């Protein structure tokens, strides 16, 4: 009976909230929905024309669609892990961000699956053969399987949070965190165990992916929670301000960790013998990708947000929003550089094979760019719908106990 009343209240409240939404809300919905449809059409067309519209090659087989997928799954895992500090591990300061963060973790991983579906020639075959013909020695098989398990737990966790069933929500949240860490470290292993790509190879990648996921999660939590209150036309309460303050402090710590990782990664690459790793690092530090590295990765993605977060002291919402937006842009370029620059050195470089002179080059096609934009549009569309359907993902007072 209680659940029926809750469902009736949810539907009735959603209708009222949608009626009261302004013209700007529906214009944004139309724009984001249109971009998703456009990306879907282009993606389907590319599937049935054997990806002729993509600029990937035999030498650089992974393009911007792969880096965009990595960005979204990194973001989803980070949202899950940061939000779990509250309702899973009992830190009350993180309780207010729980519902919206879990919802966003679902939205971002669905956006990642949306993008990767159009990178794979026949994605339905992957879904079928993943089950009927598993390859237990494949990191990519484990990655896909674990992310599927992770998504199921995230869905269940959000449903239990909506139903105010705290114990099963904690169980699903903990299980989702474990699955997310396993899947994400496995994604790092997809890169780190490729011996033919010097810049990726080594135990660094799985650890780096987990730390950078939580850094990304902090930025996305701050940005979408601030925007959520603006969409709903509400004033942020004291508990939420406190939650964003501690999230900012966690973000500061994680930026420092990633700066540490990045510094030593580069030092290790440039002080060794000339190799593929050396060539790649030099391309980032002073070559054709230096603008991406110094302006976007370092300044926009880490140093700038670090300074803004420290100046904000976790209380200046405008500075925190600016820092989080800058961080998200920088992190997207960081994922792009990781994927593309890591493939820029010819595979047989160290063997003295001079099939190619210099670094390999890749520029995304219009199709690839628009499909990637469609992934971001899907996240934005789901965010807007979620704010109205779930009434701003409000957390009841008794949930914090």
C-alpha positions in Angstrom: 0.0 0.0 0.0 2.8 2.4 0.9 4.6 1.7 -2.4 1.4 2.3 -4.4 0.9 5.7 -2.6 4.5 6.6 -3.3 4.2 5.7 -6.9 1.0 7.7 -7.3 2.7 10.6 -5.5 5.7 10.3 -7.8 3.6 10.4 -11.0 1.4 13.2 -9.8 4.2 15.2 -8.6 6.2 14.7 -11.8 3.2 16.0 -13.9 2.9 19.1 -11.7 6.7 19.8 -11.8 6.8 19.4 -15.6 3.8 21.8 -15.9 5.5 24.4 -13.8 8.8 24.1 -15.8 9.7 27.2 -17.8 10.2 27.6 -21.5 14.0 27.5 -21.1 13.8 24.0 -19.6 11.9 22.6 -22.6 14.2 24.4 -25.0 17.1 22.7 -23.4 15.3 19.3 -23.5 14.6 19.8 -27.2 18.2 20.7 -28.0 19.7 17.8 -26.0 17.1 15.4 -27.2 17.7 16.5 -30.8 21.5 16.0 -30.5 20.9 12.5 -29.1 18.7 11.7 -32.1 21.2 13.1 -34.5 24.0 11.1 -33.0 21.8 8.0 -33.1 21.1 8.5 -36.8 24.8 9.1 -37.6 25.9 6.1 -35.5 23.4 3.8 -37.2 24.4 5.1 -40.6 28.1 4.4 -39.8 27.3 0.9 -38.6 25.7 -0.1 -41.9 28.5 1.6 -44.0 31.3 -0.2 -42.1 32.4 2.9 -40.3 33.6 4.6 -43.5 32.9 8.0 -42.0 35.4 7.5 -39.1 39.0 8.6 -39.3 40.4 5.7 -37.4 43.0 3.6 -39.2 44.8 0.3 -38.9 47.6 2.2 -37.2 45.4 4.2 -34.9 42.3 2.0 -34.4 41.0 3.7 -31.2 39.6 7.2 -31.8 37.7 9.9 -29.9 34.7 7.5 -29.4 36.9 5.3 -27.3 38.3 8.3 -25.3 34.7 9.6 -24.8 33.6 6.2 -23.6 36.5 6.1 -21.2 35.6 9.6 -19.9 32.0 8.6 -19.2 32.8 5.3 -17.4 35.5 7.0 -15.4 33.0 9.7 -14.4 30.4 7.1 -13.5 32.8 5.1 -11.3 33.9 8.3 -9.6 30.4 9.4 -8.8 29.7 5.9 -7.3 32.8 5.9 -5.2 32.5 9.5 -3.8 28.8 9.1 -3.1 29.3 5.8 -1.3 31.4 7.6 1.4 28.0 8.8 2.7 25.2 6.3 2.6 27.5 3.2 2.3 30.3 4.0 4.7 28.3 6.2 7.1 29.9 9.7 6.7 26.9 12.0 7.3 28.5 14.9 5.5 28.2 13.1 2.2 24.5 12.0 2.7 22.9 14.9 0.8 24.7 14.1 -2.4 23.8 10.4 -2.4 20.6 10.2 -4.6 21.6 12.6 -7.3 25.1 11.2 -7.5 23.8 7.6 -7.9 21.4 8.8 -10.6 24.2 10.6 -12.4 26.4 7.5 -12.2 23.6 5.6 -14.1 23.2 8.5 -16.6 26.9 8.7 -17.4 27.5 5.0 -17.8 24.5 4.8 -20.1 26.0 7.7 -22.1 29.3 5.7 -22.3 27.5 2.6 -23.5 25.7 4.8 -26.1 28.9 6.1 -27.5 30.8 2.8 -27.5 27.8 1.1 -29.2 28.5 3.1 -32.3 32.3 2.5 -32.2 31.7 -1.3 -32.3 30.6 -2.5 -35.7 27.8 -4.8 -34.5 27.2 -4.2 -30.7 24.4 -6.7 -30.4 26.9 -9.5 -31.3 29.1 -8.3 -28.4 26.1 -8.6 -26.0 25.2 -12.1 -27.3 28.7 -13.6 -27.4 29.7 -12.0 -24.1 27.2 -14.5 -22.6 27.4 -17.6 -24.8 31.1 -17.5 -25.6 33.0 -15.8 -22.7 36.7 -15.3 -23.0 37.9 -15.4 -19.4 41.5 -14.4 -20.5 40.3 -11.2 -22.1 40.5 -7.9 -20.1 37.9 -6.4 -22.4 35.5 -9.3 -21.7 35.9 -8.7 -18.0 35.5 -5.0 -18.4 32.2 -5.3 -20.2 30.9 -8.0 -17.8 31.8 -6.1 -14.7 30.4 -2.8 -16.0 27.1 -4.7 -16.7 27.1 -6.0 -13.1 28.0 -2.5 -11.8 25.1 -0.9 -13.7 22.6 -3.4 -12.3 23.7 -2.6 -8.8 23.5 1.1 -9.4 19.9 0.8 -10.7 19.0 -1.3 -7.7 20.6 1.1 -5.3 18.8 4.1 -6.7 15.4 2.2 -6.5 16.0 1.3 -2.9 17.0 4.9 -2.1 13.7 6.1 -3.7 11.8 3.5 -1.6 13.7 4.6 1.5 15.0 1.1 2.1 18.4 1.9 3.6 19.9 -1.5 4.3 19.4 -3.0 0.8 20.6 0.4 -0.7 23.8 0.1 1.4 24.3 -3.5 0.2 23.8 -2.5 -3.5 25.9 0.6 -3.0 28.8 -1.4 -1.5 28.4 -4.1 -4.2 28.3 -1.5 -6.9 31.4 0.1 -5.5 33.3 -3.2 -5.5 32.1 -4.0 -9.1 33.0 -0.4 -10.2 36.5 -0.6 -8.8 37.0 -4.1 -10.4 35.6 -2.9 -13.7 37.6 0.3 -13.7 40.9 -1.2 -12.7 40.3 -3.7 -15.4 39.8 -0.9 -17.9 43.1 0.4 -16.7 44.5 -3.0 -17.4 43.2 -2.9 -20.9 45.7 -0.2 -21.5 48.4 -1.2 -19.0 48.8 -4.7 -20.3 49.3 -3.8 -23.9 53.0 -4.4 -24.3 53.0 -3.0 -27.9 52.1 0.5 -26.5 55.0 1.7 -24.4 53.2 4.8 -23.0 50.4 2.7 -21.5 52.3 -0.4 -20.4 52.9 -1.0 -16.7 51.1 -1.3 -13.4 50.5 2.5 -13.3 47.3 2.5 -15.3 44.8 0.6 -13.1 45.8 2.7 -10.0 45.7 5.9 -12.0 42.3 5.2 -13.3 40.8 4.7 -9.9 42.3 7.9 -8.4 41.4 10.0 -11.5 37.8 8.5 -11.4 37.3 9.9 -7.9 38.8 13.2 -8.9 36.3 13.4 -11.9 33.5 12.4 -9.6 34.1 15.3 -7.3 34.0 17.8 -10.2 30.8 16.3 -11.6 29.1 16.2 -8.2 29.8 19.8 -7.6 28.7 21.0 -11.1 25.5 19.0 -11.3 24.4 19.7 -7.7 24.8 23.5 -8.3 22.9 23.2 -11.6 20.2 21.0 -10.1 19.3 23.7 -7.6 19.2 26.3 -10.4 17.0 24.1 -12.6 14.6 23.6 -9.7 14.7 27.3 -8.6 15.5 26.4 -5.0 18.0 27.7 -2.5 20.7 25.3 -1.4 20.2 24.2 2.2 22.9 24.1 4.9 23.4 20.3 4.7 24.0 20.4 1.0 26.4 23.3 1.3 28.3 21.3 3.9 28.3 18.3 1.6 29.7 20.2 -1.3 32.3 21.7 1.0 33.7 18.3 2.0 33.5 17.1 -1.6 35.6 20.1 -2.6 38.2 19.1 0.0 38.3 15.6 -1.3 38.7 17.0 -4.8 41.7 19.1 -3.7 43.4 16.0 -2.3 42.7 13.9 -5.4 44.0 16.7 -7.7 47.2 16.7 -5.8 47.4 12.9 -6.1 46.9 13.0 -9.9 49.4 15.8 -10.2 51.9 13.6 -8.4 51.1 10.6 -10.7 51.4 12.8 -13.8 54.7 14.4 -12.7 56.4 11.1 -12.0 54.9 9.5 -15.1 56.6 12.1 -17.2 59.9 12.1 -15.3 60.1 8.3 -15.7 59.3 8.6 -19.5 61.9 11.2 -20.3 64.8 10.0 -18.2 64.9 6.5 -19.6 66.5 5.4 -22.8 65.0 6.7 -26.1 61.9 4.6 -26.6 58.2 4.9 -27.6 57.4 6.1 -24.1 60.0 8.8 -24.4 58.7 9.9 -27.8 55.1 10.1 -26.5 56.1 12.0 -23.4 58.0 14.6 -25.5 55.1 15.0 -27.8 53.0 16.0 -24.8 55.6 18.1 -23.1 56.9 20.1 -26.1 55.6 18.6 -29.3 52.4 18.6 -31.3 50.3 17.8 -28.3 51.9 20.3 -25.9 48.8 22.7 -26.1 46.5 19.9 -25.0 48.8 18.8 -22.2 49.8 22.2 -20.7 46.7 24.3 -21.3 43.9 21.7 -20.9 45.3 18.8 -18.9 47.5 20.7 -16.5 46.0 24.1 -16.2 42.3 23.6 -16.9 42.1 20.1 -15.5 44.3 20.3 -12.4 46.2 23.5 -11.4 43.5 26.0 -12.2 40.7 24.0 -10.4 43.1 23.4 -7.5 43.7 27.1 -7.0 40.0 27.9 -7.4 38.9 25.2 -5.0 41.4 26.5 -2.4 40.3 30.1 -2.9 36.6 29.1 -2.6 37.3 27.3 0.8 34.5 25.1 -0.1 31.9 27.9 0.4 32.1 30.1 -2.6 29.7 28.3 -5.0 30.5 30.4 -8.0 34.3 29.6 -7.8 33.5 25.9 -7.1 31.2 25.8 -10.2 33.9 27.5 -12.4 36.5 25.1 -11.1 34.4 22.0 -11.7 33.5 23.0 -15.2 37.1 23.8 -16.0 38.1 20.4 -14.5 35.6 18.5 -16.6 36.8 20.1 -19.8 40.4 19.4 -18.9 39.7 15.8 -17.9 38.0 15.1 -21.2 41.1 16.3 -23.1 43.2 14.2 -20.6 41.2 11.1 -21.7 41.6 12.0 -25.4 45.4 12.5 -25.0 45.7 9.2 -23.1 44.0 7.2 -25.9 45.3 9.0 -29.0 48.8 10.1 -28.0 49.4 6.6 -26.6 48.9 5.2 -30.2 50.9 7.9 -32.0 54.2 6.1 -31.9 54.3 3.3 -34.5 54.2 -0.2 -33.0 57.5 -1.3 -34.5 59.4 1.9 -33.6 61.8 0.2 -31.2 62.7 -2.4 -33.8 64.0 0.2 -36.1 61.2 -0.3 -38.7 60.7 3.1 -40.4 57.4 2.4 -42.1 56.3 5.9 -40.8 58.3 9.0 -40.4 57.5 10.7 -37.1 54.4 10.3 -35.0 51.2 9.0 -36.4 48.4 11.5 -36.8 44.6 11.3 -36.1 41.9 13.9 -36.4 38.3 13.0 -35.5 35.7 13.0 -38.3 32.5 15.0 -38.1 30.6 11.8 -37.4 32.8 10.9 -34.5 32.6 14.4 -33.0 28.8 14.5 -33.3 28.4 11.1 -31.8 30.6 12.1 -28.9 28.5 15.3 -28.5 25.4 13.1 -28.5 26.9 11.2 -25.4 27.1 14.5 -23.5 23.7 15.5 -24.7 22.3 12.2 -23.3 23.7 12.9 -19.9 22.3 16.4 -19.9 18.9 15.2 -21.1 18.7 12.5 -18.4 19.9 15.0 -15.8 17.0 17.4 -16.7 14.4 14.7 -16.8 15.7 13.3 -13.5 15.4 16.6 -11.7 11.7 16.8 -12.5 10.7 13.2 -12.2 12.5 12.6 -8.9 11.9 16.1 -7.4 15.6 17.1 -7.2 16.6 13.7 -5.7 15.9 15.1 -2.2 17.2 13.0 0.7 14.9 12.6 3.6 16.2 13.6 7.0 15.9 10.1 8.5 18.1 8.7 5.8 21.1 10.3 7.4 20.7 8.1 10.5 
